[in-house]
């Protein structure tokens, strides 16, 4: 488990990697902003501070694209599994019904005396 600072925010390697990624993102945004191609650089918090908490809240609320795609694929797989399970249950019930009706027919045949 990573160590935490006074606010309870992680300061381990994951937070450091995120801090470096946010710093690179800030540099590219400010470089675009200096060229006039992008907006102003409004991200000034360190990743181990309020910026990381805001990012975590935003990703928890809206979800990241990878998470949404993964959830959609898992949902599709779950539905496909349920459809397959329903079809298998129908087949098994048909086979069991056929077996039981044949067994009942044979039982009646032998109980009545099987006169040939």
C-alpha positions in Angstrom: 0.0 0.0 0.0 1.3 3.5 -0.8 2.0 6.0 1.9 -0.5 8.9 2.3 0.0 12.6 3.0 -1.8 14.6 5.5 -5.0 14.9 3.4 -5.1 11.1 2.9 -4.0 11.3 -0.8 -1.6 8.6 -1.9 2.0 9.6 -2.4 3.3 6.3 -3.7 4.6 5.4 -7.1 1.2 5.5 -8.7 0.7 9.1 -7.6 4.2 10.0 -8.8 3.5 8.5 -12.2 0.2 10.4 -12.4 2.0 13.6 -11.3 4.6 13.2 -14.1 1.8 12.5 -16.7 -0.1 15.6 -15.5 3.0 17.7 -15.7 3.6 16.5 -19.3 0.0 17.3 -20.1 0.3 20.8 -18.6 3.5 21.5 -20.6 1.8 20.5 -23.9 -1.3 22.6 -23.0 0.8 25.6 -22.1 2.9 25.2 -25.3 -0.3 25.1 -27.3 -1.6 28.1 -25.4 1.5 30.1 -26.2 1.0 29.4 -29.9 -2.6 30.4 -29.6 -3.8 27.0 -30.6 -5.1 26.0 -27.2 -6.7 27.5 -24.2 -5.0 28.8 -21.1 -3.2 26.4 -18.7 -5.7 26.1 -15.9 -4.3 23.0 -14.2 -1.9 24.2 -11.5 -2.5 21.6 -8.7 0.0 18.8 -8.1 -1.3 15.3 -8.7 -0.9 14.5 -5.0 -3.2 17.4 -4.0 -6.5 18.7 -5.1 -5.9 17.9 -8.8 -5.7 14.2 -8.1 -8.8 14.2 -6.0 -10.7 16.2 -8.7 -9.5 13.8 -11.4 -10.6 10.8 -9.3 -14.0 12.3 -8.7 -14.5 13.1 -12.4 -13.4 9.6 -13.4 -15.7 8.0 -10.8 -18.6 10.1 -11.9 -18.3 9.9 -15.7 -15.9 7.0 -16.0 -13.0 6.9 -18.4 -13.5 5.7 -22.0 -11.7 2.4 -21.4 -13.9 1.7 -18.4 -17.1 2.5 -20.4 -16.0 0.3 -23.3 -15.0 -2.5 -20.9 -18.3 -2.3 -19.1 -20.2 -2.4 -22.4 -18.3 -5.5 -23.5 -18.9 -7.2 -20.1 -22.6 -6.3 -20.3 -22.7 -7.8 -23.9 -20.9 -11.0 -22.7 -23.3 -11.3 -19.7 -26.3 -11.0 -22.0 -24.9 -13.6 -24.5 -24.2 -16.0 -21.6 -27.8 -15.6 -20.3 -29.2 -16.2 -23.8 -27.0 -19.3 -24.1 -28.0 -20.5 -20.7 -31.7 -20.1 -21.6 -31.3 -22.1 -24.8 -29.4 -24.9 -23.0 -32.1 -25.0 -20.3 -34.8 -25.4 -23.0 -32.9 -28.2 -24.7 -32.3 -30.0 -21.4 -35.9 -29.7 -20.4 -37.0 -31.1 -23.8 -34.5 -34.0 -23.5 -35.6 -34.7 -19.9 -39.3 -34.6 -20.9 -38.8 -37.0 -23.8 -36.8 -39.3 -21.5 -39.5 -39.3 -18.8 -42.4 -39.8 -21.2 -40.6 -42.7 -22.8 -39.9 -44.2 -19.4 -43.5 -43.8 -18.4 -44.6 -45.4 -21.7 -42.3 -48.4 -21.0 -43.5 -48.7 -17.5 -47.1 -48.8 -18.6 -46.3 -51.3 -21.3 -44.7 -53.7 -18.8 -47.3 -53.1 -16.0 -50.1 -54.0 -18.4 -48.5 -57.3 -19.0 -46.6 -56.8 -22.3 -48.8 -59.4 -24.1 -47.3 -60.3 -27.5 
